Amino acid sequence: MAYNSSSDTSLVKVLVEARLGSRRKMAEAIKQGLVTLNGQKAESYSQPVNTQKDKVTFEGKLVVLSRVRRIYLMLNKPPEIVSTTSDELGRKTVMDLLHRRYEGAGLFPVGRLDEATTGLILLTNDGEMTNRLTHPSYEIEKEYLISIDAALTQADKESLEKGILLDDGLTSPARLSRVTDEPPYNYKLIIHEGKKRIVRRMFARLGHPIKALKRSRIATLRLGKLEEGKTRELTPGEIAALRRITRLK
């Protein structure tokens, strides 16, 4: 198990960035005595860890405190690509689109897009940022471009803005606007939820099945003119902006 860190950090952050679970789950594991620090049961989730000297175990297994470069990649996902690290059905995944220099770097996608949806996916080995970008409490905005056949009514717009009742509950208020300069898309929707296929389900409930769907923004990160199927590393400014919005130091 490896994670990215400087020499000193909190114990719970070590475990989260090792991708062993959420902050809440790791704090509970520490409380239950499942974590040791230098051979002793950990006392607190905030215990400092020196990643150059200390030894941490989780459920009896050593957590390797290695210093690996944090990587943040933007990908413009094409259709028919699965946004997971592997696929039981043998379908092509986002990992297949990465350059071989990223093999073994521990990258994983932040959130998912369904197979037919295109656009922005962030891949990183920064577990703490991933948790914050995907946790509902941070209400991270996601922007989608949408193509439908018929125009939405004022009532449709108001329903999206107030929330739509789906099988798994009421959606949070969304922001809708018309688009005229991004063919074939004619609407833009901004949400801060990450439920499965939520945008498609919202429009289906309104009686407007989506023909094409593309994610164009996550928080401060914009897809821009990145070609479909291509990746690029985030700039220092883009990384700093994401760290600010997720309240990371």
Stockholm file with secondary structure:
# STOCKHOLM 1.0

chainA/1-249         MAYNSSSDTSLVKVLVEARLGSRRKMAEAIKQGLVTLNGQKAESYSQPVNTQKDKVTFEGKLVVLSRVRRIYLMLNKPPEIVSTTSDELGRKTVMDLLHRRYEGAGLFPVGRLDEATTGLILLTNDGEMTNRLTHPSYEIEKEYLISIDAALTQADKESLEKGILLDDGLTSPARLSRVTDEPPYNYKLIIHEGKKRIVRRMFARLGHPIKALKRSRIATLRLGKLEEGKTRELTPGEIAALRRITRLK
#=GR chainA/1-249 SS CBCCCCSEEEHHHHHHHTTSSCHHHHHHHHHTTCEEETTEECCCTTCEEETTTCCEEETTEEEBCCCCCCCEEEEEECTTCBCSSCCTTCCCBGGGGSCGGGTTSCCEESSCCCTTCEEEEEEESCHHHHHHHHCGGGCCCEEEEEECSSCCCHHHHHHHHHCCEETTEECCCCEEEECSSSTTCCEEEEECCCCTTHHHHHHHHTTCCCSEEEEEEETTEECTTCCTTCEEECCHHHHHHHHHHTTCC
#=GC SS_cons         CBCCCCSEEEHHHHHHHTTSSCHHHHHHHHHTTCEEETTEECCCTTCEEETTTCCEEETTEEEBCCCCCCCEEEEEECTTCBCSSCCTTCCCBGGGGSCGGGTTSCCEESSCCCTTCEEEEEEESCHHHHHHHHCGGGCCCEEEEEECSSCCCHHHHHHHHHCCEETTEECCCCEEEECSSSTTCCEEEEECCCCTTHHHHHHHHTTCCCSEEEEEEETTEECTTCCTTCEEECCHHHHHHHHHHTTCC
//
